[in-house]
Amino acid sequence: MSTTTPAVNQITLVGNLTADPVLKQLDEDRRVCQLRLAVNDQKDQPPLFIDIATFGAQADACAKYLAKGRAIAVTGRLVYREWEAEDGTRRSRHHVVGRVQFGGKPTEQPDHTEDDEAPQEIAA
């Protein structure tokens, strides 16, 4: 790669959630919503399972409005992390940190009024 070419780390994925979102409080001011996405671009191949993280107001919206099976689109950056497990083995994983766009209609409607419509995209 040329030294004048900027590094680009952007990924866009579309798929279905394999589980309900998990919202975690990181500290007083920060929350993260963890999602797992199944992506399949070829019918004769097994799907890829990708971990997704989104933060702040978008994390809250994902936890409130999304559920297993829901179609979403994610645009973000690919992150690689390494650590040492308690048993001393080296572990690593790739995941995506980004913005989530809700797709399709949910299979079950959550309990909310008409005034409390699900947003299609929330700024992070």
C-alpha positions as CSV (number, residue, x, y, z in Angstrom):
1,M,0.0,0.0,0.0
2,S,1.3,3.4,-0.8
3,T,2.1,5.8,2.0
4,T,0.0,8.5,0.4
5,T,-3.1,6.2,0.3
6,P,-5.3,6.7,3.3
7,A,-6.2,3.5,5.3
8,V,-9.9,2.7,4.8
9,N,-11.7,0.4,7.2
10,Q,-15.4,0.3,6.4
11,I,-17.7,-2.6,6.2
12,T,-21.4,-2.9,5.3
13,L,-23.4,-6.1,6.2
14,V,-27.0,-7.1,5.8
15,G,-28.4,-10.1,7.6
16,N,-30.6,-11.4,10.4
17,L,-30.1,-11.3,14.1
18,T,-29.3,-14.8,15.6
19,A,-30.3,-13.8,19.1
20,D,-31.9,-11.0,21.1
21,P,-29.7,-7.9,21.6
22,V,-27.8,-7.6,24.8
23,L,-27.5,-4.1,26.4
24,K,-24.6,-3.5,28.8
25,Q,-23.7,-0.5,30.9
26,L,-20.0,0.3,30.5
27,D,-19.8,3.1,33.0
28,E,-22.1,5.9,34.1
29,D,-22.4,7.5,30.7
30,R,-21.8,4.7,28.2
31,R,-23.8,1.8,27.0
32,V,-23.1,-0.9,24.4
33,C,-25.6,-3.1,22.6
34,Q,-24.1,-6.4,21.4
35,L,-25.7,-8.1,18.4
36,R,-24.9,-11.3,16.5
37,L,-25.7,-11.2,12.8
38,A,-26.0,-14.1,10.3
39,V,-24.9,-13.2,6.8
40,N,-25.3,-15.5,3.8
41,D,-24.5,-14.3,0.3
42,Q,-24.5,-17.8,-1.3
43,K,-27.3,-20.3,-0.9
44,D,-25.1,-23.3,-1.1
45,Q,-22.8,-22.1,1.7
46,P,-23.3,-21.9,5.4
47,P,-23.8,-18.4,6.9
48,L,-21.1,-16.3,8.5
49,F,-21.8,-15.2,12.0
50,I,-20.6,-11.7,12.8
51,D,-20.6,-9.9,16.2
52,I,-21.7,-6.3,16.1
53,A,-21.4,-3.5,18.8
54,T,-23.2,-0.2,18.8
55,F,-23.1,2.5,21.4
56,G,-25.1,5.3,23.1
57,A,-28.6,6.2,21.9
58,Q,-28.4,3.6,19.1
59,A,-27.6,0.9,21.6
60,D,-30.8,1.8,23.6
61,A,-32.9,1.7,20.4
62,C,-31.5,-1.6,19.3
63,A,-32.1,-3.2,22.7
64,K,-35.7,-1.8,22.7
65,Y,-36.9,-2.5,19.2
66,L,-34.8,-5.4,17.8
67,A,-35.2,-9.2,18.5
68,K,-33.9,-12.5,17.1
69,G,-34.7,-13.0,13.5
70,R,-35.0,-9.3,12.6
71,A,-33.3,-8.1,9.4
72,I,-30.7,-5.3,9.9
73,A,-28.0,-3.5,8.0
74,V,-24.8,-2.5,9.7
75,T,-22.2,0.0,8.5
76,G,-19.1,0.4,10.5
77,R,-15.5,-0.5,11.0
78,L,-13.9,-3.9,11.5
79,V,-12.1,-4.3,14.8
80,Y,-9.6,-7.0,15.8
81,R,-8.9,-7.9,19.4
82,E,-6.5,-10.3,21.1
83,W,-6.4,-11.3,24.8
84,E,-5.2,-14.1,27.1
85,A,-7.9,-16.3,28.5
86,E,-7.9,-17.4,32.1
87,D,-6.4,-20.8,31.1
88,G,-3.4,-19.0,29.5
89,T,-4.4,-19.6,25.9
90,R,-4.3,-16.7,23.4
91,R,-7.7,-15.7,22.0
92,S,-8.7,-13.3,19.2
93,R,-11.8,-12.2,17.4
94,H,-13.0,-9.8,14.8
95,H,-16.2,-7.8,15.3
96,V,-17.9,-4.7,13.7
97,V,-18.4,-1.5,15.6
98,G,-21.0,0.7,13.8
99,R,-24.4,2.0,13.1
100,V,-27.4,-0.2,12.7
101,Q,-30.3,0.4,10.3
102,F,-33.5,-1.6,11.0
103,G,-34.9,-3.6,8.1
104,G,-38.0,-5.6,7.4
105,K,-40.9,-5.9,9.8
106,P,-40.5,-7.5,13.2
107,T,-42.2,-10.9,13.6
108,E,-43.8,-9.8,16.9
109,Q,-44.8,-6.2,17.7
110,P,-43.4,-4.9,21.0
111,D,-45.8,-3.3,23.4
112,H,-45.9,0.3,22.5
113,T,-48.3,2.9,21.3
114,E,-48.6,4.4,17.8
115,D,-46.8,7.5,19.1
116,D,-43.8,5.3,20.1
117,E,-42.8,4.2,16.6
118,A,-39.5,2.4,16.1
119,P,-36.9,4.6,14.5
120,Q,-35.3,3.4,11.3
121,E,-31.9,4.8,12.1
122,I,-30.5,6.4,15.2
123,A,-27.4,8.6,15.2
124,A,-24.6,7.1,17.3
